[in-house]
């Protein structure tokens, strides 16, 4: 759909000239000879850009029209045109929100170029806004899947720590989703509109890590042919995520500590430090306190990073979240791979619940991705699972206990009743044949939030 431009000028010939020029460029055009007529058009049409003469009859000049447009249609941009340009009027127009200021006699090509640049800029801003919204939605706390009590504790902690500027240490086994949690903290913090910069401390060669983190000056070493900003500088104003911080070489730990404490860095080869403003989030899958005892990690750095510790539970300790995670991954890979899986057979979920998941959520996701690639029906079957899962399950009874199976069933049943009754707990208790106090006790025991209804298809 073509962008809509409004030409406002009391000179008929000049107005018609601009209308013809922009129509030939493919834009939708409206025109007005005075301010009141322009206001009426703006109230009834979606105008992207207004080209407006500064001096017009009818009791409303260009700056007054600009002020009215700002109130009626803030998304509309205004370019003012005048034959009586002065520095004062230009400054006043720009101060009141005009995008640009053009003097008569105009150069048609220049006006077309200004409008094109303006519309490209508006589109870029809109795309950036949508991208930021999409990212924030992606890393909303609710997208860290899990309704277990263990994960509810994590959610409550994240909601408290995210709005602050405190350093956070995220601990947990490999595959538990530590970077996802770090991004959730960042995108729910006051720094959400700035950069989130991840650093893999364990994958960058130790002889390059200092330069990568802090930057370097030209000539600092043999291959330093120019100045280079490091990752600290790249994260300015935002969040620096130090993943696998336990792998950071001991000789760099003192320099990192100083950077955190003094809020400044000194690039390799520089003598003058540079001030920085960023938040630190670190993550590790090792026991840092044990590394401190063994002299492998500085104690003072550990305490500086560990202002708040967020422990991510392994999947084997929250198996009641597996059905929810599976449903999420099926939906994800249906969309990504253009498949149409509805769910999985009962023996598949039993096989998944009986496994200990040493690779945690990452391993579970890989299993479901593989199943959606290889599966041939609307339900994932046992044959679609890796052999280490399917053969183990087929050769022995599932290790999931009767009590765990009962808890999963009870949770699904209660959620279904709450959904059907619109979260009317009294009616739900009656339909379940239990007392209201028993329902509340069961909801707490099974990790069902008391103040919300979880749709059945997410249980």
Order of alpha helices (4+ residues) and beta strands (2+ residues): beta-alpha-beta-alpha-beta-alpha-beta-alpha-beta-alpha-alpha-beta-alpha-beta-alpha-alpha-beta-alpha-beta-beta-beta-alpha-alpha-beta-alpha-beta-alpha-alpha-beta-alpha-alpha-alpha-alpha
